Amino acid sequence: MQFEVPKVEGKAPGYLPGLDGLRFLAAAAVVIHHVEWQRTVFGLDSPFWTSGMQRLGALGVTFFFVLSGYLITYLLLSERDRTGSIDVAAFYWRRVLRIWPLYLLIAVLGLVLLPQVSAFDSPAFAAAGDQWQGRRMLFTFSFSAHFLRVYELELGAGLAGVLWSVGVEEHFYAVWPWLVRGARRRLTFLLVCIVVGFPLMRLAVGALLGAGPDVVLPHWRLRMVDTFLDVARFDCMSIGALGAVLHQRRREWLSWIFARPAQLSALALLAVGILAGLEVPVIDEGLYSALFLVVILNAAANPAALVRPTGAGLDYLGQISYGIYCYHLIVIVWCLNVMPHDGLTTPLGMLSLYAASFLGTIAVSALSYWAFEAPFLRLKRRFAR
């Protein structure tokens, strides 16, 4: 079976076709979830606010984590194969120039500027009040927005609340190139330890919580540890990284993953799990991450992939998907504030809200990519290897 990544005209060597389209679909899942969530927050009936819809956004973010772990590790291993080493400083510069400008812009908009404008008010964020505002600012502007969830302050971040997942990835990026460079032959073992270790730690914390009051730590601290383990998602990114190792170092395993029965099984399980909102205790994120990885590996490297969303439009939407993820909540809240609520409960009204939310988000993201992000991306190319 063919494992080589095809050369795509107009793209750099090593470009993985299909991943841009998947990235946009994951972002779209988060947008859909937040449209329905904000509808309920604004007091509008939502027939689609089912258990599956309530989990859709979180699973879209999980997909992002798996894809990030896979792609970053794939690029690091490719760099080491080509050059014999990994330039960690260049890696950090590439990440900073891609992530930080838009992250900081959304932090300023969401925490400082837009809360002063009534058109961007949401009942969900107003209920959080102004308590612990300093802590919200500190965690968000230090690229640690995920710690707001540990302290149950994520709603207080308002329109910048989506940055929590970016904070998780930034912490992962801080250590991962060093581990890939240093682990070498022990990289697979390290990844397995992370993937297995996270659910085991959650089991241990759960056992301590059920063992009685303050056995080792006060219960409120144990609950914070449990929340951190749930939020950190290093296990999801490590599953993605394992996929990169299989792709680069253990290709004999890919024939099993590329087989049609494996693809059909993964797609069927994902469809049933997402639609029904199924949640498996302790190993839930790891299970969904493994199924997502099957889809990602096939889209990236299997000529006979059943799912490979490509095309100029999808590729472009995937290219601006970081902006779509960062801006979409701002656009949704604005739409709900300016659109008459009386018409939003009808099928045509719901369709108009979705159209305004998606088209508005795409327009803002495209403008941001062209006018704000592109200069940093051009500078980023100087650090490419």
N, C-alpha and C positions, 0 to 999 in steps of 0.2 A: 504493500500500500504506500502511496506517495505521502511523504511528510514534509516536503520542502514548502516554505512559504512562497507563494507566487509573487513575481515582480509585477507591481501595478504601475501602469504608465502614469507619470506625473507625481508619483509618490516616492519617498525615500526607500532605499533597500531595507527590507525587514518590516515594511508596513504590513499590518495584518488586516486583510479585507474583512468586512462584516462587523468589526468591533465598534466602529463609529455608529452604525445603525443600532446595534444593541445598546450602546450608551444612551442614545436618544430614547429608546423604548423604556429604559429604566427611569430616565428623567420624566418621561410622560406618565409613568405609573405614579410617581411622587406628585406630579401636578394634579392628576385625577383625584388622588386621595385628599389633597389639600382643598380642592374645589368642594368636595362633598363635606369635608370637616368644617370648612368655613360657612357653608350653607347652614349646617346645624347650629353653629355658633351664632349666626345672625338670626336664628329663630325660624328658618325656612325648613319645611318638611323635606326630608330626603329619602325617597324610596330605595335609594341605592346604598344607604349607610348600613350595610350588612357587616357581618363579622369579617368577610373576605375583604370588603372595601376598607375596613378599619386597619387591616394588616397590610394593605397593598403598598402604602408609602414606605413602611419599614422594610418590606421585602425588596422594594426598588433600591433603597439605600444599601441593603445587604448585597444586592447585585453589583452596585458600584464598588463596594469593598472587595469583593472577589475579583472583579475586573482589574481594580487598581493593583492588588497583590500580584495578580498574574502578569500584567503588562510591565510593571516596574521590575519585577524579578527577571522576566524575559529579556528586557533591555539591558539590565545589569550583567546577566550571564552572557548575552551576545557581545557586550563591550569587552568582557574579560576574554572571550574566545578570540576576538579580533585583535585586541591590543596586548593581551597578556596581563592586564591589570584593570582596576576600576578607579577612575578619578572621582573620588568622593566629593571634593570641592566643586568640581564641575557639575556633579549630580545635584548638589544643594543649590547652586546658582540656577540651574534649570527649573527646579521645583519652586524656588522663590519667585522667579520671574513669571512663572505660569500661575501660581496660586495666590501669592500675597497681594498683588494690586487689587484684584477684584474682591478678595476676602475683606481687605481693609475698607474698600469703598462700601460694601454691603454693611459692614459693622458700623461705619459712620452714619449711613442712611438709616439703618434699622434701629440704632440705639440713640442717635443724637438728633438727626434732622427730621425724619418723617414722623416721629411721635408728636411733633409740634403742629402737624397738618391734620385737620379733622378727616380729610378724605382717605387717610390711611389708618384710621382707628378700627380696631376690631374688639368686640366684647371679650374675646378670649384673653387678649393682652391687657385690656383695661382691668380685668379682675385680678391680675397679678400685682397691681399696685406698684409703688415706687420703693418698696422695702428691698434692702440689699442691692441698691443700684450700683454702689461701688464694686461689689463682688461681681456683678454681671459685667461691668465694664472691664474689670481686671481679667477675668477668665476669657472674655471674648477677644480683647485686643492682644492677649498673650497667646493666641492660637490654641486655646484650651477650652473652647466653648462647650465641649462635651462634659466638662466638670459641672456645668450648670444643671445637668440632669442628675448628677449625683446629689446635689444640694436641692433638687426639686425647684429650680429657678428657671427652667428652660422657657416657660411662657413669658417670663419677665424680659427675655431677650427680644420678644416681639418679632418684628419682621426680619431680624437677624438670627432668629432661632435655627434656621436651616444650616447655619455654619457649624453646628455641633459635629456633623460627620466629617467636615473638612479638618476640624481640629484632631479628630481621631487619626485621620490619614497623615497629618503633619507629624504627629508623635511617632507613628509607625515609620515614616520616612527618616526621622531623626536617627534611628538606630539601624534600620534595615541594610543600607549599603555597606556598613561596617561588618555586619554579620555575614552578608553574602561574600564579601571580600575575604573574611577571615575563616569562615567555616569550610569552604571548599568541599571536600568529600563528606564532611559531616553535616552538610546543609539539609539533606533529606531527614536525617535523624533529628536535627533541631526543629524542623517544621512539624514533624510528627509529635514531638514533645509539646509544642505550643498548641496544636490542634487538640490533642488529648488532654493536655493540662487544664485548659480553660473550663471544660465541663466538669472535670474532677474537682477543681477548686470551687465551682458553684455548688456541687454536691456537698462538699465539706462545709461550706458556709451555711447551706440549708440545714445540714445536720446540727450545726452549732445553734442555729436559730430555734430549732425544735427541741433542743436539749434542756431548755429551761432558762431562767433569767441570768444574764451576765455570766455565763460559764467561763468564757475566755475574754471577751470584750463586751461592752454594753451593746444591747440589741440595736440601738440606733446606729452604732458604728458598723456592726455586721451588715445591717441593711444597706448602708452606704457602700460597703465592700461588694455586696451582691449586685447593687446597681452599677457600680463601676465595671465589674466583670461582664455585665450584660451590655454596657455601652461601649466598652473599649473595642470589641470586635477584632482584636488581633488574630483570633482564630479564623475568622472569615477571610482576612487578607492572607493568612498563612495557607489556607486551602487554595486560594488563587495562586500563591507562590509555588505550592506543590505542583499545580498544573504546569507552570513554567518549567519546573525541573523535569517533569515527565516529557514535555515538549522538547527540551534541549538535551536531556541526559538519559532518559529512560523511554526511548521511543517504542520499544517492544510492547509497552503497555498501551500505547495509543490505538493499536488495532482493536482492542476490546472496547475502548471508548468510542471509536469511530464506527463500530458495528451498528447497523440499522436498529436491531432490537434495543441496544443501549440508548440510542437517541430517542426512540419512541417511548421507552420506559421513562426516561428523564422528563420528556415533555408532558407525558400523561400525568405523572406524579405532580409536576409543577402546576398543571392546569387544575387538577383536583384540589391540591393543597391551597392554592391561591383563591380559587372561587369559593371554597368552603371555609376559608379562614382557619385551616387546621394548624394547631400548635402542638409540638411534641416537647414535653418538659425536658429541660437541661440541654438536649442536643438539637433543639429546634433550628437555631441559626446555622449550626454545622451541617445539618441535613440539607437544608435549602441551599447552602453554599456549595455543597458537593454536586447537587443537581444543576445549579447554575454553571458550575465549572464544566460539566459535560457539554452544555450548550456553547460556552465560550470557546473551549478547545476545538469543537467541531467547526464553529464559525471561523476560527482563526486559521486552521491548518488542514481541514478535511475537505477535499474537492467534492465529496458527495454529502456535504452537510445538508440536513433537512431544513435548518433555519440559518440563513445568512442574509440578513436584511441589508442590501446594498443598493446603490444608485446615487446619482449626484445629489438629489434632494436629501436623502437620508444621511449620506455622508456629511453634508454640510450641517444638518441639524445635530449630528453627533459631534461635529467640530465645535459647535457653540453650546454644547450641552452643559458645560460648567456654568455658563451664563444663565441658561434656562433654569438650572437648579437653584441658582442664587437669587434670581429676580422674580421667579414665578409667584411667590407668596405676596410680594408687594403688589403685583399686577392683579392677583385674585381679590385681595382686600379692597383695592381701589375700585375694581369692577362692581363689587357688592355694595360699595358705598354710593356709587353714582348711578347704577341701574335701578329702575323702579322695581321694588320687591313684589308688587302685585302680579307682575307678569312672569316672575321667575319660577313659579310653582307649576306652570304649564309645560308640556313637552317642548313647545317652541321656545319658551323662556329659558328652560334648562339648556337647550341646545345653544341658544344665543350666549348664555353665560360661559359655556365651554368654549365656544368660538372666540369670544372676546378674550378669555383668559389665555388660551393657547396662542392666538394670533398676536395679542398684545405682548405676551412673554417672548415669543420668537422675534418680534420686531425690536423690542428693547434689547434683547440679547445680541441680535445681529448688529445693531448700532453700537453697542458696547464693545463687541469684538472688533469692529472696524475702527472705531474712534478712540477707544481707551486701551484695549488689551493688545492690539496688534503691535504697537511700538515695543512693548515689553517682550512679545514673542519674537520679534526680529532680533532684539538684543539677546534673547535666549539662544538663538542659533549659534552665537559665537562660542558657546560652551558645549556644543554638540561634539561627540566623538564618533 
